Amino acid sequence: MNFAFSVFCKILKLGYHPNTITFTTLLRGLCANGEVEKALKFHDEVVAQRFALDQVSYGTLINGLCKAGKTKVAIQVLRTITTIKPTVVMYSIIIDSLFKDNFAEEAYDLYSDMVDKGISPDVYTYNILIDFLCKEGKIKQVKNVLAIIVRACAELDIVTLRITLSSLINGYFIVNEVKNAKHVFNSMIKMGVTPDIYSYTIMINGLCKRKMVDEAMNLFEEMYRRNMVPNTVTYNSIIDGLCKSGGISYVWGMMKDMHDRNQQPDVVTYNSLMDALCKNGYLNKAIEIYSEMIEKRIWPNRYTCTILIDAMCREGKIEEAQEIFKDMLIKGYCLDVYTYTAMINGLCKKGLLDEAWKVWSMMEDNGCMPNAITYEIMVRAFFEKDESDKAEKYNLFLMKARGFLKG
């Protein structure tokens, strides 16, 4: 970017007037490099010099600001545009960012503001609304938006229609309306909209989460018949479903199939497998899988380590669990209540209450509050150690955590 701006300065010194394309290119470059503050300053300088910016320029800047998490600044830029009419794209980018930042009310207000100014929403805008409503389980509102789309657009292109219907399917699964999800999926085919990998993955994932693995496998095999290559997310859904339904013996074949189809397992794949192995008493095999992850440079996340710590503690391998726990702290993992509780539980079972208390103190110092299960573990441990005073003290906290006491 330094070279680009040096060329830009040379253009100015030679007396040439840069055009809008030049400004937009520089704005795009700054935003792409994560230098949105410089992009905003550059915008202010350009406007102050009365140079012209067009809709593409502002769209570029607003998009860069939103991607950098500066949605409110993007709104300020939108409000200050005077030389051109803001576009539906600018509004849609900000509305999408507001939804992602959990500012739903502000997103709806901006949507209303856009409509009031005579800027008609397009299919992209509607799909943003549908995606958010589906994730919130507000299916009735989704149907209303779909009705508006049909009225506003006489003909939707196939890609847009497929995305919209896939979002609706996902929404039905979120509110546990499996029958309606199946109906929409089957209707896609009747409407001449061929489901893509994304559509199949939503169906497979939804069915697996509801332990309807046989039906999910039928769809998975249907993808094969249609010469569609499942992606890693699709495989992860099936593998997780098999692991949780007692079909772990089929997972090894699925892993081989992934390799043959050049779809690489990720941390989610390994987490599902390790969780199933640990819950079925195959801790040593889970440790082998953990080592395989490291060798393949697939870095474990917090959930991976919590699975192992919990399993090791349950089998009395407290030293091994402590090694993983300490390694997580050294590497700067942001531990949650489940990780701390698993470690505390293991230490208490071994009668190492002083060590358990150190972990408890560390948890609170790091701003992670214990839950009812954590308190219950400590209460039980103190009673077993005949430390009734401490047990009663923690029992009061336990009752408060469960909502039996106020204050």
C-alpha positions, -999 to +999 in steps of 0.1 A: +000+000+000+029+024+006+040+020-030+004+025-042+001+058-022+035+070-034+023+065-070-009+084-060+011+113-047+032+114-078-001+116-099-012+146-078+023+164-081+022+160-119-011+179-119-034+150-129-068+146-113-074+111-100-108+097-108-133+078-086-118+044-097-084+055-083-100+064-049-120+032-047-090+011-055-070+027-027-099+023-003-103-013-012-065-019-007-065-003+027-096-023+038-082-056+025-050-050+045-071-044+077-062-007+077-098+006+080-088+035+102-065+047+074-093+041+049-117+062+069-091+090+073-084+088+035-121+090+028-124+122+050-094+138+032-109+130-002-143+144+007-126+175+022-109+181-011-143+179-029-132+149-049-161+127-061-168+093-046-195+070-060-217+042-047-189+016-052-165+037-031-189+040-002-199+003-005-162-007-003-156+015+028-187+004+046-180-033+038-144-029+052-157-012+084-183-039+090-158-067+085-134-050+110-162-050+136-168-012+133-205-014+124-214+018+142-188+037+124-202+023+091-236+036+101-221+070+107-205+070+072-239+060+057-256+089+075-231+114+062-234+105+025-248+135+007-234+135-028-250+102-039-280+081-030-271+052-007-278+018-022-295-013-009-261-030-009-248-005+017-278-010+039-277-048+035-241-050+045-247-030+077-279-049+085-261-082+082-233-070+104-258-058+131-275-091+132-242-109+135-233-086+164-266-094+181-281-060+176-313-072+161-334-042+171-309-018+155-309-040+123-347-038+120-346-001+126-321+004+098-342-019+075-373+003+082-352+034+076-341+020+042-377+013+032-389+047+044-363+063+021-377+045-009-348+020-012-363-013-020-348-044-004-334-070-027-332-108-024-299-105-006-315-083+020-344-107+024-320-137+028-302-118+056-335-115+074-345-151+067-312-164+079-314-145+112-351-154+118-344-191+111-316-191+136-339-175+161-366-201+154-391-174+142-406-195+114-439-175+112-419-143+104-398-163+079-430-173+060-440-136+059-407-126+044-409-154+018-444-142+008-429-107+004-401-120-018-426-139-040-446-107-045-416-085-050-398-108-074-418-125-101-390-149-107-363-159-083-331-173-098-324-209-089-294-201-067-312-176-046-343-198-043-320-227-032-303-206-005-336-193+007-353-227+010-321-242+027-323-214+053-360-223+059-351-260+063-325-250+089-351-229+107-375-258+109-349-280+124-340-253+150-376-253+162-377-291+159-403-292+131-386-321+113-417-330+093-418-295+078-380-295+071-384-327+051-414-313+033-395-282+021-365-303+011-387-326-010-405-296-024-372-282-037-369-312-061-405-309-073-399-271-079-369-280-101-344-267-076-317-293-072-304-294-037-267-287-034-241-298-009-252-270+015-288-282+013-279-318+019-256-309+048-283-290+065-307-319+062-281-345+073-270-324+103-305-318+114-315-354+112-283-366+130-289-341+159-323-357+163-308-392+163-324-400+129-291-413+116-305-440+093-324-413+073-293-391+073-273-420+059-299-424+031-294-388+021-256-392+024-258-422-001-282-402-023-254-376-026-231-403-040-257-414-065-259-377-077-221-377-080-219-350-053-188-350-031-197-343+006-175-317+022-158-319+056-189-304+073-211-331+058-188-358+070-186-342+105-224-343+108-226-380+098-196-390+120-210-371+150-244-388+145-228-422+142-207-417+173-237-405+194-260-433+182-236-462+190-223-466+155-187-458+162-176-490+144-188-474+111-168-443+117-135-457+106-148-465+072-162-430+070-128-416+079-112-436+051-139-424+027-130-388+037-094-394+029-102-411-005-123-382-015-097-357-005-118-342+023-095-336+053-108-342+089-106-312+112-107-306+149-145-311+149-141-345+133-116-356+159-136-342+188-166-363+179-145-394+176-126-388+208-157-380+228-173-413+217-142-433+224-139-419+259-176-424+267-173-461+256-142-468+277-115-465+250-094-438+266-061-452+253-075-452+217-087-416+223-051-406+234-038-422+202-062-401+181-051-370+201-015-377+192-025-383+156-041-348+156-008-332+168+012-351+142-011-338+114-009-303+128-046-302+136-045-282+168-068-293+196-092-267+209-107-263+244-133-289+238-107-315+228-087-310+259-118-310+282-129-344+267-095-359+276-092-343+310-127-355+320-120-391+308-086-392+324-100-380+357-128-405+356-102-433+351-080-420+379-052-408+356-050-375+374-013-368+366-020-371+328-050-349+332-030-323+351-004-323+323-030-314+297-046-289+320-013-271+326-004-272+289-037-255+281-029-227+307+006-223+293-007-220+257-032-194+268-065-213+262-095-195+275-109-222+298-146-225+305-165-238+336-166-274+321-129-277+318-123-264+354-151-286+368-136-317+351-102-310+367-117-302+401-138-334+400-107-355+393-087-339+421-116-343+446-120-380+437-083-385+445-089-367+478-066-338+467-088-310+481-060-285+484-052-289+447-089-287+438-092-255+458-062-240+439-080-248+406-112-233+420-094-201+430-077-199+396-111-203+379-126-174+399-094-153+393-099-158+356-134-146+357-150-180+352-179-186+377-186-221+390-219-237+382-242-259+403-222-291+393-189-275+405-204-267+439-219-301+442-186-318+436-169-297+463-198-303+488-195-340+483-157-339+486-158-320+519-185-343+534-163-373+525-134-357+542-155-350+573-151-312+568-187-305+576-183-267+581-168-262+547-194-286+532-223-266+546-208-233+534-205-247+498-240-262+501-255-228+506-237-216+474-250-247+457-286-240+467-282-204+454-267-216+422-298-239+417-322-210+425-334-224+459-321-194+478-320-157+470-292-133+477 
